[in-house]
Structure formats: C-alpha cells, structure tokens
C-alpha cells in the first residue's frame, strides 16, 4: 500500500519535522522536501516523495476521509455550518422566506422516488430558494428559449437536464430546499428584454437566496458536482515520538481570487462569478473531493485546510477603496462575450450603491462614480496585460521601410514569409514576440507555405501584395463596449494607483457627464456617452520604444508593448500606460510621431488623448502626417471630440517641463 511503503521514510523524518515546527523554515534532507504552511487549525507540512506531493500533519485530529458530497456525513457538516451561520452571524442574512425571483425551478420527489422538475413563474411570492453558480463551458448548453418556454412550465424531463444541474437539484432536496435559480434556465436566453430585466435584478436574486451552491471544480454543465468516497486520502501513524498522519494534498485556492486557476477551479476564473460569490450570505463550493463553506463571517472546508484570507466574503466591500479593488479583481477574470463587461458587474454595482447610499441613476456612469470620478478615470493597463486581440490576418503597420533611415530598424512582430497574395490574406503575420519572425528590411526569405518552399519574397513584395489586398482586407471594427474613459472599454485587467488622491488644486473640472443606454435600461448596451471637462493641456509626440536585437548589435527591435512620450522641449522619452497595442493594424492603429494631448486629471496623472476624427483617416494619411511634422501644434481643435488612448503619470523626480501647458475649456471626451 502507498502509505505503508513510505511509512519508513516518514518515521525517519518525524524528529526533523518536530524540529521544523520550531524553526519554521524550509529544509531538504535528501529524502523529503518539507515546507511549513500555517492553516486555520494548526501547522501543516508538505512533502515531495516518489509517490507525489503529500501532506504530513503533526496534529491531533481525526483522520480525514473524503465522503460522497451527498452522504450523511457531508450533509451533517453543511447543516451544522448553516445553523451556526443563522444563529450567530450578525452579517449574514437570517431571513428564510424572501421575495422569489421572477422564475425558479421547482422540484420534488414523487411516490416512486423520481424527481419532478418544472419552471415556475413566482408572481412576487415569497419562499426559500437556492441559487446555483456554474460555468457554462464549451458543451451544448441546455437553456430556456421562447420556443420551449410553455413546455418547461408544464415540466422538464429529468433526462434532459444536464448532469451538473441534476447534482445541484439533488443536493438542494437533501437540504430540504425545493426551489433553485439557475441563470440558463430561469432567464429566457433568446429574449434580450427579459435578459436585461433579469440581469438588473442579479443583486437581489443572489442576496435573497438561502444558500448559493457553486460548481467550483466543474468545467461545464455536463461534468457534474459530485465525487465518491476515497479512504486512501489520509492515514494515521502512531510512533514513540508522537502521533501524526500522512495524506494526499487536497487542492485549495490560496488567494482572494483564483483567476489563473482555470484548470483547477474553472468557475473561479469567470467574470460573472465575481458577483455570484460575493453577494449571497452563504456559498457552498463543490470542490475537489470536499465541500467548502464561505459566508460573511466564517470559512471552512471538510479537510480543515481552508486558507481564511482567501474568503472574499469576509472583506468590507462598502469602503471607497474597495470599489477599485473590486474592479481590479473583476477585470482579471474571463468573459466569453465582451459585451457582458458591464452587465456581469451590475449586481455588485447595485450592492455597492445600496451600501453607500449612492444612486445608480444619478451617480453611476459606465463603471465610474460621481463622488470618486477623478480617481475612477485613472485606471491603467500594465504592459503584461495588454490585449493583443485575435490573431490578425494582415500585416501590422508598426514598421514601414520609409522610416528606416539607416536600414537597421525592423519590427520583429510585423512581417513573415508569404508566397502569394492568397497566402498573405490567410496567414497570421504578427507573431507576438517569436524571434524567427524578425527580418531585416531588404532581406529575402523563403516562403513557408506547403509546396512553395522554393518561392522567395521580400518585404517590398509583401507590401505590394498588401496594397492589392487592402480594399478587401478592411480594418477590424470591434463592437462598442463603453466610452474610452471607462475601464469597461478595456478588454483586459486594469489597475489603479493606491497613492493617488483625488480633488486637489489644478485638477480638471468636470462640467458634464452622461451615459445613454439603449431602451433606457442601465444593463442595456451603451448607445453614447460624453465627458466634458476643463483642464490643463500639454501636447506630446508618441514614440515606439525599441530593444536591442539579441542576435545583431546593429539592429534594434520595436517592443509592441511599450511606448514613450516626448513633451515638446524635453528630449527624454517618458514611459506611459497605453490602453491597447498601438502597432497592430486596425481602426485604432497609431504610427510613431503621432501627436497626442495630456489632460491633467489629478495628482500629476494625465489622461492621454487624441482626436476622434484621427481614426477616420486611412493608414497612409496617418503615416504621412506623422512623418511630415504637420501635426506639431500644441492646442486642441475647436469643435473636436477626443478619445482616451492611455494614461501618463509624472515621474517621481518631477523634472518634466510644461512650457506649453495651457488651460482649455469644454474638452469633450467620448
């Protein structure tokens, strides 16, 4: 047996383990690598052996053996947590009968033991219900549509319900709960008006639930929630030195949000789950071979190894600084549909407004709040998080031979071999950092298409091919998500500066802000938005940053993730945070030499702006303007709207000169 085989090694190390317990440091003795981690019920030691990663517990507790999720032991464990929560937790909801959602799944066992399920319209009734948080996944999703809605009200065949949903229904019944809310079944998915109406109620739906069940370890609706008993997980040993046990390591999340653990905990990487986990009073996770409990005041798992600081429900999310943390965490998670970026967060928005006394209708604007608007505007994207978009099928325009004066400048992301115009239109040309895509300007290289290995192309020929194809290969036009000044317009993780304080002298003045939604529904798509301000303006020129080529000291490569600003008389290139990769071809492509404007917002942090009309020019016009120097003016244009393309913060040395700064009124940013 596994444990008997390694018992000899473990017993040899007991003395070392006791010594480690006092020193609390990492050692390696040649047999077992032990490290100490502090858990909520004592110290736990991990060892790497020929049998894999094991835990060694010098603790006085019963041996842990994973039980079926729906076993008597597991259900007793859950009921105990619920009773403790209801009886002693002042922050957790005590109400058992709340207003039911518009629709719920209602179920019960019939006389034969089968479970009968139907969709039910609640008509503002009150009752007890559970919510279910799950990952849709790539498999075919069973959902409610207008075509089958009437049939679902009459009854839903058990065999048509996905396995993950079946497990949630069985578990709810075992707790005595006969109603559950599942988004894919309780929202009419092909009815936009119903979807928006239900999305606007997400806060109350989850807050009013008796408990929310979470399929945290399930990848989709077919993989299920349950596991089976396993007596091999832990074994106790008694020695003359002391009692201890050895067990396989159970997987836990050890951060506030496991956004990078999609393979281990698929659910926790999804953006919709952010509010589904925070808003309910109680969440029960179906994890790997154990249940995990989280409520507003307590967290635990069946094995006792839960890392308490990783419970986001115990944090105070009503403080002003909590809003920025929430946005940072939420934007680090994944969305299948980018159009959901604001709707998937609206439940938390409603909770935050209710907790702080703010009005969503009057004080909330596409992810920003009126009272903290100056700091809310100063979100940034770190270079490591810049969204590279979908792989382009065209040449990117970040390099052009006319700008390579000495012949030693090239872009390692632009050009790669192509053997024909057809090949050019179909292949991926931006390699995102693969060094084998780098070529000198006039270098001829072999085409890489199958059957055309003997064909040669050069960059001028590639350019000629592109010219012939450019009418058909139009710019990508991504769907409009939000105004450029809103973090919701970014398709990736954003961050805020913790040390920036708003509302200081010389801050910009906000004259007007508005966001207009389709059909006047706050969860609906944004039709238009406008921010009008007065503030200090400084002109600057955009430059591409370069890096030494590791294979040729005479050549420098363009780094597509970093750019610099030159502020008039200052010869330095100042780093700033772009909102996207400027060098990739598309509607928002920017060449080196483009003129931009810095609008001071607060505390030395500036919004980087460019004319909205600039993006109506074709790429040749943009390049000509940048190279001719015809855009060297330092004043904003009258009757022009501007868009944000990044954010800039004055360096700590405060040595940036503002010889051309002036005060501008009624700057319109969209």
C-alpha positions as CSV (number, residue, x, y, z in Angstrom):
1,X,0.0,0.0,0.0
2,X,1.1,3.6,-0.7
3,X,1.2,4.7,3.0
4,X,3.0,1.6,4.2
5,X,5.6,1.9,1.5
6,X,6.5,5.4,2.6
7,X,5.9,5.0,6.3
8,X,9.6,4.1,6.9
9,X,10.7,7.4,5.3
10,X,8.1,9.4,7.2
11,X,9.1,7.9,10.6
12,X,12.7,8.7,9.9
13,X,11.7,12.3,9.4
14,X,9.5,12.8,12.5
15,X,12.3,14.2,14.5
16,X,13.2,16.6,11.7
17,X,9.5,17.6,11.4
18,X,9.3,18.4,15.1
19,X,12.5,20.5,14.7
20,X,11.0,22.2,11.7
21,X,7.9,23.0,13.6
22,X,10.0,25.1,15.9
23,X,12.2,26.7,13.3
24,X,9.5,27.2,10.7
25,X,11.9,27.1,7.7
26,X,12.4,25.0,4.6
27,X,14.9,22.2,4.6
28,X,15.9,19.4,2.3
29,X,17.3,16.2,3.8
30,X,17.7,14.1,0.7
31,X,14.6,12.1,1.3
32,X,11.7,14.5,1.6
33,X,11.4,18.2,0.9
34,X,9.3,19.7,3.7
35,X,7.9,23.2,4.0
36,X,5.6,24.7,6.6
37,X,2.3,26.4,5.9
38,X,0.1,27.9,8.6
39,X,-3.5,26.9,8.4
40,X,-6.5,27.9,10.4
41,X,-6.3,24.8,12.6
42,X,-2.6,24.4,13.1
43,X,0.5,23.8,11.1
44,X,0.7,21.5,8.0
45,X,3.8,20.1,6.4
46,X,4.1,19.1,2.7
47,X,6.5,16.5,1.3
48,X,7.5,15.6,-2.2
49,X,8.3,11.8,-2.4
50,X,8.5,9.3,-5.2
51,X,4.7,8.9,-4.7
52,X,4.0,12.6,-5.4
53,X,3.0,15.5,-3.2
54,X,1.8,14.5,0.3
55,X,0.8,16.3,3.4
56,X,2.2,15.4,6.8
57,X,0.2,16.6,9.7
58,X,1.6,16.8,13.2
59,X,-1.9,17.5,14.5
60,X,-4.3,15.8,17.0
61,X,-7.4,15.3,14.8
62,X,-9.3,12.5,13.3
63,X,-8.1,11.1,10.0
64,X,-9.8,12.8,7.1
65,X,-11.6,10.6,4.5
66,X,-13.5,12.3,1.7
67,X,-17.1,11.3,1.7
68,X,-19.7,11.5,-1.0
69,X,-20.9,15.0,-1.5
70,X,-24.4,13.9,-0.7
71,X,-23.5,11.4,2.1
72,X,-25.0,11.8,5.6
73,X,-21.6,13.0,6.9
74,X,-21.3,15.7,4.3
75,X,-24.9,16.9,4.7
76,X,-24.5,17.0,8.5
77,X,-21.4,19.1,8.0
78,X,-23.3,21.5,5.8
79,X,-26.3,21.7,8.2
80,X,-24.0,22.5,11.1
81,X,-22.5,25.4,9.1
82,X,-25.9,26.7,8.2
83,X,-27.2,26.5,11.8
84,X,-24.1,28.3,13.1
85,X,-24.5,31.0,10.5
86,X,-28.2,31.6,11.2
87,X,-27.7,31.6,14.9
88,X,-24.6,33.6,15.5
89,X,-23.5,35.6,12.4
90,X,-24.8,39.1,12.5
91,X,-23.6,40.0,9.0
92,X,-25.3,37.0,7.3
93,X,-29.0,37.1,6.3
94,X,-31.3,35.4,8.8
95,X,-34.5,35.6,6.7
96,X,-35.7,32.2,5.3
97,X,-38.5,33.4,3.2
98,X,-37.6,36.2,0.8
99,X,-39.1,37.5,-2.4
100,X,-38.6,34.9,-5.0
101,X,-37.0,35.7,-8.4
102,X,-39.3,36.1,-11.4
103,X,-38.9,32.4,-12.2
104,X,-37.4,29.4,-10.4
105,X,-37.0,25.7,-11.0
106,X,-39.4,23.9,-8.6
107,X,-38.9,20.2,-7.9
108,X,-40.0,17.4,-5.6
109,X,-39.8,13.7,-5.3
110,X,-42.8,11.7,-6.3
111,X,-44.1,8.5,-4.8
112,X,-41.7,6.4,-6.9
113,X,-38.6,8.4,-5.8
114,X,-38.2,10.2,-9.1
115,X,-37.6,13.9,-9.1
116,X,-40.2,16.0,-11.0
117,X,-38.9,19.4,-12.2
118,X,-40.7,22.4,-13.8
119,X,-40.1,26.0,-14.5
120,X,-42.3,28.2,-12.3
121,X,-43.4,31.8,-12.5
122,X,-43.5,33.1,-9.0
123,X,-45.7,36.2,-9.3
124,X,-44.0,38.1,-6.4
125,X,-44.4,35.2,-4.0
126,X,-42.1,34.6,-1.1
127,X,-40.2,31.4,-0.2
128,X,-36.9,29.6,0.3
129,X,-34.7,29.0,-2.7
130,X,-31.1,28.3,-3.6
131,X,-29.0,29.8,-6.3
132,X,-26.6,27.8,-8.5
133,X,-23.3,29.3,-9.8
134,X,-21.8,27.3,-12.6
135,X,-19.6,27.5,-15.7
136,X,-21.4,27.2,-19.0
137,X,-18.4,25.7,-20.7
138,X,-18.0,24.7,-24.3
139,X,-20.5,21.9,-24.4
140,X,-24.0,22.4,-25.7
141,X,-25.9,24.3,-23.1
142,X,-29.5,23.4,-22.2
143,X,-31.3,26.7,-21.8
144,X,-34.7,28.3,-21.8
145,X,-35.9,29.9,-25.0
146,X,-39.2,31.3,-26.2
147,X,-39.8,28.2,-28.3
148,X,-39.8,25.8,-25.3
149,X,-40.9,28.2,-22.6
150,X,-44.5,27.0,-22.4
151,X,-43.4,23.3,-22.3
152,X,-40.9,24.0,-19.5
153,X,-43.7,25.5,-17.4
154,X,-45.5,22.1,-17.7
155,X,-42.5,20.1,-16.8
156,X,-38.9,19.4,-17.7
157,X,-37.9,15.7,-18.4
158,X,-35.2,14.7,-15.9
159,X,-33.1,13.2,-18.6
160,X,-32.9,16.5,-20.5
161,X,-31.4,18.3,-17.5
162,X,-27.5,18.4,-17.6
163,X,-25.7,16.4,-15.0
164,X,-24.2,19.4,-13.2
165,X,-27.7,20.8,-12.8
166,X,-29.1,17.4,-11.7
167,X,-26.5,17.3,-8.9
168,X,-27.4,20.7,-7.7
169,X,-31.1,19.8,-7.6
170,X,-30.4,16.6,-5.7
171,X,-28.3,18.4,-3.1
172,X,-30.9,21.1,-2.7
173,X,-33.6,18.5,-2.0
174,X,-31.3,16.8,0.6
175,X,-31.2,20.1,2.4
176,X,-35.0,20.4,2.3
177,X,-34.9,23.1,-0.4
178,X,-37.4,22.6,-3.3
179,X,-36.6,25.7,-5.4
180,X,-33.4,26.7,-7.2
181,X,-32.5,29.6,-9.5
182,X,-30.2,28.7,-12.4
183,X,-29.5,31.5,-14.9
184,X,-29.5,29.5,-18.1
185,X,-33.0,28.0,-17.2
186,X,-34.6,30.9,-15.3
187,X,-33.8,33.6,-17.9
188,X,-35.2,33.4,-21.4
189,X,-31.9,33.4,-23.2
190,X,-33.2,34.5,-26.7
191,X,-35.2,37.4,-25.3
192,X,-33.0,40.5,-24.9
193,X,-35.5,42.4,-22.9
194,X,-36.0,39.5,-20.4
195,X,-32.2,39.0,-20.2
196,X,-31.7,42.7,-19.4
197,X,-34.5,42.7,-16.9
198,X,-33.2,39.7,-15.0
199,X,-29.5,40.9,-15.2
200,X,-30.7,44.1,-13.5
201,X,-32.0,42.0,-10.6
202,X,-28.9,39.9,-10.0
203,X,-28.0,41.6,-6.7
204,X,-31.4,40.8,-5.1
205,X,-31.6,37.3,-6.6
206,X,-28.3,36.3,-5.0
207,X,-28.7,38.3,-1.8
208,X,-32.1,36.8,-1.1
209,X,-31.1,33.2,-1.7
210,X,-31.0,30.9,1.3
211,X,-27.7,29.4,0.0
212,X,-25.8,29.5,-3.2
213,X,-24.3,26.3,-4.5
214,X,-21.2,26.6,-6.6
215,X,-19.9,24.0,-9.1
216,X,-16.4,25.3,-8.5
217,X,-14.4,22.3,-9.8
218,X,-16.8,21.6,-12.7
219,X,-15.8,22.7,-16.2
220,X,-19.3,22.7,-17.7
221,X,-22.9,21.7,-17.3
222,X,-22.1,18.0,-18.1
223,X,-19.2,17.3,-15.8
224,X,-21.3,17.1,-12.5
225,X,-20.6,18.3,-9.0
226,X,-20.2,15.1,-7.0
227,X,-17.4,12.8,-6.2
228,X,-17.2,9.4,-4.4
229,X,-15.7,8.4,-1.1
230,X,-12.0,7.8,-1.0
231,X,-10.4,6.1,2.0
232,X,-6.9,6.4,0.6
233,X,-6.5,10.2,1.2
234,X,-5.1,10.1,4.7
235,X,-3.7,7.5,7.1
236,X,-2.7,7.9,10.8
237,X,0.5,6.7,12.3
238,X,1.5,6.2,16.0
239,X,5.1,6.3,17.0
240,X,7.1,6.6,20.2
241,X,7.9,10.2,19.2
242,X,4.3,11.2,18.6
243,X,1.2,10.7,16.5
244,X,0.9,12.1,13.0
245,X,-0.9,11.4,9.7
246,X,0.0,11.4,6.1
247,X,-2.4,12.4,3.3
248,X,-2.5,13.4,-0.3
249,X,-2.7,17.1,-0.7
250,X,-6.2,18.4,-1.4
251,X,-6.4,21.4,-3.8
252,X,-7.4,24.7,-2.3
253,X,-7.4,28.3,-3.6
254,X,-5.0,30.3,-1.6
255,X,-5.7,33.8,-3.0
256,X,-8.6,36.2,-2.8
257,X,-9.5,35.2,-6.4
258,X,-8.0,32.2,-8.3
259,X,-8.2,34.0,-11.7
260,X,-5.3,31.9,-13.0
261,X,-6.5,28.6,-11.8
262,X,-9.0,27.8,-14.6
263,X,-7.8,24.2,-14.9
264,X,-8.1,23.5,-11.1
265,X,-11.1,25.7,-10.2
266,X,-12.8,26.5,-13.6
267,X,-15.6,28.5,-12.0
268,X,-13.4,31.0,-10.2
269,X,-11.8,32.3,-13.4
270,X,-15.2,33.5,-14.8
271,X,-16.2,37.2,-14.5
272,X,-19.9,36.5,-13.9
273,X,-19.0,34.5,-10.8
274,X,-17.4,37.6,-9.1
275,X,-20.9,38.9,-8.0
276,X,-22.3,35.4,-7.7
277,X,-19.7,34.6,-5.0
278,X,-19.8,38.0,-3.2
279,X,-23.5,38.8,-3.0
280,X,-25.1,35.7,-1.2
281,X,-24.8,35.4,2.5
282,X,-23.7,31.8,2.2
283,X,-21.9,29.9,-0.6
284,X,-21.2,26.2,-0.7
285,X,-18.5,25.1,-3.1
286,X,-18.3,21.7,-4.6
287,X,-14.5,21.4,-4.8
288,X,-12.1,18.5,-5.3
289,X,-13.3,15.7,-3.0
290,X,-14.7,18.0,-0.4
291,X,-17.2,20.8,0.3
292,X,-16.0,24.3,1.0
293,X,-18.1,26.8,3.0
294,X,-17.9,30.6,2.7
295,X,-20.1,33.1,4.5
296,X,-19.8,36.7,5.6
297,X,-18.1,35.8,8.9
298,X,-16.6,32.3,8.5
299,X,-15.0,29.9,6.0
300,X,-14.0,26.3,6.3
301,X,-13.6,23.1,4.3
302,X,-14.2,19.5,5.2
303,X,-10.5,18.7,5.5
304,X,-9.9,21.7,7.7
305,X,-7.2,23.2,5.4
306,X,-9.1,26.3,4.1
307,X,-6.9,29.4,3.9
308,X,-9.1,32.0,5.6
309,X,-7.7,35.1,3.9
310,X,-8.9,33.7,0.6
311,X,-12.5,34.2,1.5
312,X,-13.6,37.4,-0.3
313,X,-16.9,37.5,1.5
314,X,-15.3,38.5,4.8
315,X,-14.0,41.7,3.4
316,X,-15.8,45.1,3.7
317,X,-16.8,45.9,0.1
318,X,-18.6,49.1,1.1
319,X,-15.5,51.3,1.5
320,X,-14.5,53.6,-1.3
321,X,-11.1,51.9,-1.8
322,X,-12.9,48.5,-2.1
323,X,-14.5,49.7,-5.3
324,X,-11.1,50.0,-7.0
325,X,-10.1,46.6,-5.7
326,X,-13.3,45.1,-6.9
327,X,-12.7,46.5,-10.4
328,X,-9.2,45.2,-10.4
329,X,-10.3,41.7,-9.4
330,X,-13.3,41.6,-11.7
331,X,-11.3,42.7,-14.8
332,X,-8.7,40.0,-14.2
333,X,-11.4,37.3,-14.8
334,X,-12.6,36.0,-18.1
335,X,-15.7,36.7,-20.2
336,X,-16.9,34.8,-23.2
337,X,-18.7,37.8,-24.5
338,X,-17.0,41.2,-24.1
339,X,-20.4,42.9,-24.4
340,X,-21.2,41.5,-20.9
341,X,-18.3,43.5,-19.3
342,X,-20.7,46.0,-17.6
343,X,-23.8,43.8,-17.2
344,X,-21.8,41.0,-15.5
345,X,-20.7,43.5,-12.8
346,X,-24.1,45.3,-12.4
347,X,-25.1,43.1,-9.4
348,X,-22.1,44.3,-7.5
349,X,-22.8,47.8,-8.6
350,X,-26.3,47.6,-7.2
351,X,-24.9,46.2,-3.9
352,X,-22.3,49.0,-3.7
353,X,-24.9,51.7,-4.4
354,X,-27.2,50.3,-1.8
355,X,-24.4,50.0,0.8
356,X,-23.1,53.6,0.2
357,X,-26.3,55.4,-0.3
358,X,-25.4,56.3,-3.9
359,X,-28.0,56.5,-6.8
360,X,-27.2,54.3,-9.8
361,X,-29.5,56.5,-11.9
362,X,-27.8,59.8,-10.9
363,X,-24.3,58.9,-9.7
364,X,-23.1,55.9,-11.8
365,X,-21.6,56.3,-15.3
366,X,-20.3,53.2,-17.1
367,X,-18.3,51.8,-14.2
368,X,-17.4,55.2,-12.6
369,X,-19.0,57.1,-9.7
370,X,-19.6,60.8,-9.4
371,X,-18.1,61.2,-6.0
372,X,-14.8,59.5,-6.9
373,X,-14.7,60.4,-10.6
374,X,-11.2,61.9,-10.7
375,X,-9.6,58.7,-9.4
376,X,-12.0,56.4,-11.3
377,X,-10.8,58.0,-14.5
378,X,-7.2,56.9,-13.8
379,X,-7.3,53.2,-14.5
380,X,-4.3,51.8,-16.2
381,X,-3.3,48.7,-18.0
382,X,0.1,47.1,-17.3
383,X,2.1,46.1,-20.3
384,X,1.9,42.4,-19.4
385,X,-1.9,42.7,-19.5
386,X,-2.3,44.5,-22.8
387,X,-4.8,42.8,-25.0
388,X,-3.3,41.5,-28.2
389,X,-6.7,40.8,-29.6
390,X,-7.4,37.9,-32.0
391,X,-4.5,36.9,-34.2
392,X,-4.6,39.3,-37.2
393,X,-4.7,38.0,-40.7
394,X,-3.0,41.0,-42.2
395,X,0.4,42.7,-41.9
396,X,0.5,45.1,-39.0
397,X,1.6,48.6,-39.8
398,X,4.1,49.1,-37.0
399,X,7.0,49.1,-39.4
400,X,7.5,50.9,-42.7
401,X,10.7,51.0,-44.7
402,X,10.4,54.7,-45.4
403,X,11.1,55.3,-41.7
404,X,14.1,53.0,-41.6
405,X,16.7,55.7,-42.4
406,X,19.8,53.7,-41.7
407,X,18.4,50.3,-42.7
408,X,18.9,48.9,-39.2
409,X,15.4,49.3,-37.8
410,X,13.0,46.4,-38.1
411,X,9.9,45.1,-36.3
412,X,10.1,41.5,-35.0
413,X,6.3,41.3,-35.0
414,X,5.4,42.6,-38.5
415,X,6.5,40.6,-41.4
416,X,6.9,36.9,-42.0
417,X,7.2,34.8,-45.1
418,X,4.4,34.6,-47.6
419,X,4.4,33.0,-51.1
420,X,1.4,34.6,-52.7
421,X,-1.4,37.2,-52.2
422,X,-3.7,34.4,-51.2
423,X,-1.2,33.2,-48.6
424,X,-0.8,36.8,-47.4
425,X,-4.6,37.2,-46.8
426,X,-4.9,33.9,-44.8
427,X,-1.8,33.7,-42.7
428,X,-1.0,35.2,-39.3
429,X,1.7,37.8,-39.6
430,X,2.1,39.3,-36.2
431,X,3.9,36.7,-34.2
432,X,3.8,38.4,-30.8
433,X,7.4,38.0,-29.9
434,X,8.6,35.0,-31.8
435,X,12.2,35.9,-32.9
436,X,12.0,33.9,-36.1
437,X,9.5,36.4,-37.5
438,X,12.1,39.2,-37.4
439,X,13.7,40.1,-40.7
440,X,15.9,43.0,-42.0
441,X,14.2,45.4,-44.2
442,X,15.7,44.2,-47.5
443,X,16.2,40.5,-46.6
444,X,14.8,37.9,-48.9
445,X,13.5,34.8,-47.3
446,X,11.8,31.5,-48.3
447,X,8.1,31.3,-48.4
448,X,6.7,28.9,-45.8
449,X,3.6,27.6,-47.4
450,X,3.5,23.9,-48.1
451,X,4.6,23.1,-51.7
452,X,6.1,26.6,-52.2
453,X,9.3,26.2,-50.2
454,X,11.3,27.4,-53.2
455,X,9.4,30.7,-53.6
456,X,11.1,33.9,-52.5
457,X,9.5,37.1,-51.2
458,X,10.9,40.3,-49.9
459,X,9.3,43.0,-47.8
460,X,8.7,45.3,-50.8
461,X,6.9,42.5,-52.5
462,X,4.9,41.8,-49.4
463,X,3.9,45.5,-49.3
464,X,2.9,45.3,-52.9
465,X,0.7,42.2,-52.1
466,X,-0.8,44.0,-49.2
467,X,-1.6,47.1,-51.3
468,X,-3.6,44.9,-53.8
469,X,-5.5,43.2,-51.0
470,X,-6.1,46.2,-48.7
471,X,-9.5,47.0,-50.2
472,X,-10.8,43.6,-49.3
473,X,-8.9,43.3,-46.0
474,X,-10.7,46.1,-44.2
475,X,-9.9,47.3,-40.7
476,X,-11.3,45.3,-37.7
477,X,-14.1,47.2,-36.1
478,X,-14.6,45.7,-32.6
479,X,-18.1,46.2,-31.0
480,X,-18.5,49.3,-28.9
481,X,-18.4,48.5,-25.2
482,X,-18.1,51.7,-23.3
483,X,-16.7,55.3,-23.7
484,X,-12.9,55.4,-23.9
485,X,-12.6,57.0,-20.5
486,X,-14.3,54.0,-18.8
487,X,-12.3,50.9,-17.7
488,X,-15.1,48.9,-19.3
489,X,-13.7,49.9,-22.7
490,X,-10.6,47.8,-22.0
491,X,-10.7,44.1,-22.8
492,X,-8.3,43.1,-20.1
493,X,-7.2,43.6,-16.5
494,X,-6.9,47.2,-15.2
495,X,-5.3,48.6,-12.1
496,X,-5.4,51.8,-10.0
497,X,-2.7,53.7,-8.2
498,X,-3.4,53.3,-4.4
499,X,-1.4,56.5,-3.6
500,X,-3.4,58.8,-5.9
501,X,-5.7,61.1,-4.1
502,X,-8.4,63.0,-6.0
503,X,-9.7,66.6,-5.7
504,X,-6.6,68.6,-5.5
505,X,-5.6,72.1,-6.7
506,X,-5.1,72.2,-10.5
507,X,-7.3,69.2,-11.0
508,X,-9.5,69.2,-14.1
509,X,-13.1,70.4,-13.6
510,X,-15.9,68.2,-14.7
511,X,-18.7,70.2,-16.4
512,X,-20.9,67.4,-17.6
513,X,-21.0,63.6,-17.8
514,X,-23.7,61.4,-19.4
515,X,-24.2,57.8,-20.5
516,X,-27.1,56.8,-22.6
517,X,-28.2,53.2,-22.7
518,X,-30.4,51.5,-25.3
519,X,-34.0,51.5,-24.3
520,X,-33.1,53.5,-21.1
521,X,-32.1,50.2,-19.4
522,X,-28.9,50.5,-17.3
523,X,-28.0,47.0,-18.1
524,X,-28.5,47.5,-21.9
525,X,-25.9,48.4,-24.4
526,X,-24.4,51.9,-24.2
527,X,-25.6,54.0,-27.2
528,X,-23.5,57.1,-26.5
529,X,-21.5,58.8,-23.7
530,X,-19.8,62.1,-23.1
531,X,-17.4,63.6,-20.6
532,X,-16.9,67.4,-20.8
533,X,-14.1,68.9,-18.7
534,X,-11.9,72.0,-18.3
535,X,-8.2,71.4,-17.5
536,X,-4.5,71.8,-18.2
537,X,-3.4,70.5,-21.6
538,X,0.1,69.7,-22.8
539,X,1.0,68.4,-26.3
540,X,3.3,65.4,-26.8
541,X,4.6,63.1,-29.5
542,X,4.1,59.3,-29.4
543,X,7.3,57.2,-29.9
544,X,7.8,53.5,-30.2
545,X,10.3,52.1,-27.7
546,X,13.0,49.7,-29.1
547,X,15.1,46.9,-27.6
548,X,18.5,45.6,-28.7
549,X,18.3,42.6,-31.0
550,X,19.9,39.7,-29.1
551,X,21.4,38.4,-32.4
552,X,22.7,41.6,-34.0
553,X,24.1,44.5,-32.0
554,X,23.5,46.8,-35.0
555,X,19.7,46.3,-35.0
556,X,17.0,47.4,-32.6
557,X,13.6,45.8,-32.4
558,X,10.4,47.5,-31.7
559,X,8.7,46.3,-28.5
560,X,5.0,46.3,-29.2
561,X,4.0,46.6,-25.5
562,X,5.9,49.8,-24.5
563,X,5.8,53.3,-25.9
564,X,7.2,56.7,-25.0
565,X,6.0,60.3,-24.9
566,X,8.2,63.3,-25.8
567,X,6.8,66.5,-24.3
568,X,7.9,69.3,-26.6
569,X,11.3,70.7,-25.4
570,X,12.1,67.7,-23.2
571,X,14.2,65.2,-25.2
572,X,13.5,62.3,-23.0
573,X,11.1,59.6,-23.8
574,X,8.7,59.3,-20.9
575,X,7.0,55.9,-20.2
576,X,3.2,55.8,-20.0
577,X,0.5,53.2,-20.0
578,X,-1.2,52.7,-23.4
579,X,-4.8,51.3,-23.4
580,X,-4.0,48.9,-26.3
581,X,-1.3,47.8,-28.6
582,X,-0.9,50.8,-31.0
583,X,1.2,48.9,-33.6
584,X,-1.4,46.3,-34.5
585,X,-3.3,47.0,-37.7
586,X,-6.9,48.1,-37.2
587,X,-9.1,51.1,-36.7
588,X,-7.0,52.4,-33.8
589,X,-3.5,52.0,-35.3
590,X,-1.1,54.8,-34.4
591,X,2.2,55.4,-36.0
592,X,5.3,56.7,-34.3
593,X,5.3,60.5,-34.4
594,X,1.5,60.9,-33.8
595,X,0.6,63.9,-31.8
596,X,-1.3,63.4,-28.6
597,X,-2.5,65.6,-25.7
598,X,-2.1,65.2,-22.0
599,X,-5.0,66.3,-19.9
600,X,-4.1,66.6,-16.2
601,X,-6.7,64.9,-14.1
602,X,-5.3,64.9,-10.6
603,X,-2.1,64.3,-8.6
604,X,0.2,64.5,-11.6
605,X,-1.7,61.9,-13.5
606,X,-2.8,62.7,-17.0
607,X,-5.3,61.2,-19.5
608,X,-3.6,60.8,-22.9
609,X,-6.0,62.0,-25.7
610,X,-6.1,62.1,-29.4
611,X,-8.7,63.5,-31.8
612,X,-11.6,61.1,-32.5
613,X,-11.5,62.1,-36.2
614,X,-7.9,60.9,-36.5
615,X,-9.2,57.3,-36.6
616,X,-11.3,58.2,-39.7
617,X,-8.1,58.7,-41.7
618,X,-6.6,55.7,-43.6
619,X,-3.2,54.4,-42.6
620,X,-1.3,56.2,-45.3
621,X,-2.7,59.6,-44.3
622,X,-1.8,58.9,-40.6
623,X,1.8,57.9,-41.6
624,X,2.2,60.9,-43.9
625,X,1.0,63.3,-41.1
626,X,3.4,61.8,-38.6
627,X,6.4,61.9,-40.9
628,X,5.7,65.4,-42.3
629,X,5.6,67.1,-38.9
630,X,2.3,68.8,-39.9
631,X,0.8,67.8,-36.6
632,X,3.2,69.7,-34.3
633,X,0.6,72.2,-33.0
634,X,0.1,72.2,-29.3
635,X,-3.5,73.3,-29.0
636,X,-6.7,71.4,-29.1
637,X,-9.0,71.9,-32.1
638,X,-12.3,73.7,-31.8
639,X,-15.5,71.6,-32.1
640,X,-13.5,68.4,-31.9
641,X,-14.2,65.3,-29.8
642,X,-11.3,63.3,-28.2
643,X,-10.8,59.8,-27.1
644,X,-8.5,58.4,-24.4
645,X,-5.7,56.1,-25.6
646,X,-3.7,55.8,-22.3
647,X,-2.7,57.4,-19.0
648,X,0.5,59.1,-18.0
649,X,2.0,59.9,-14.6
650,X,4.7,62.5,-14.0
651,X,8.0,60.7,-12.9
652,X,8.9,60.9,-9.3
653,X,11.7,63.3,-9.9
654,X,9.2,66.0,-11.1
655,X,11.6,67.2,-13.7
656,X,9.1,67.2,-16.6
657,X,8.8,70.7,-18.1
658,X,5.5,72.1,-19.1
659,X,6.5,75.1,-21.3
660,X,3.4,74.8,-23.4
661,X,0.8,73.9,-20.9
662,X,-2.4,75.9,-21.1
663,X,-5.9,75.8,-19.7
664,X,-8.6,74.5,-22.1
665,X,-12.4,74.7,-21.6
666,X,-15.1,72.3,-22.6
667,X,-12.9,69.4,-23.7
668,X,-15.3,66.7,-24.9
669,X,-14.1,63.1,-24.5
670,X,-16.2,60.2,-25.8
